[in-house]
């Protein structure tokens, strides 16, 4: 008989994983303000503050709060002002990124 995992055990398992690193065309950022209607303001590592939206595939599965570290995909035509959130890092993963020097906030 299999033993069921609780939410706490699952949370620890996800935080222990290696964080997803940004590839070309993606930047790390920290959520600074929730604006409603699945939009938020993110301060990105490249120096821009972007108005980002949360796509439906993430909105239904992940809860994003102020201070969370996220991975942003800037739009092609409004690169400096707009983007999409494509990943939210768990607290342990965000600490790993800070230790590696990828986040300097």
Helices and strands as residue ranges (DSSP letters): H 7-16, E 27-36, E 39-44, E 49-54, H 56-59, E 69-74, E 82-88, H 91-100
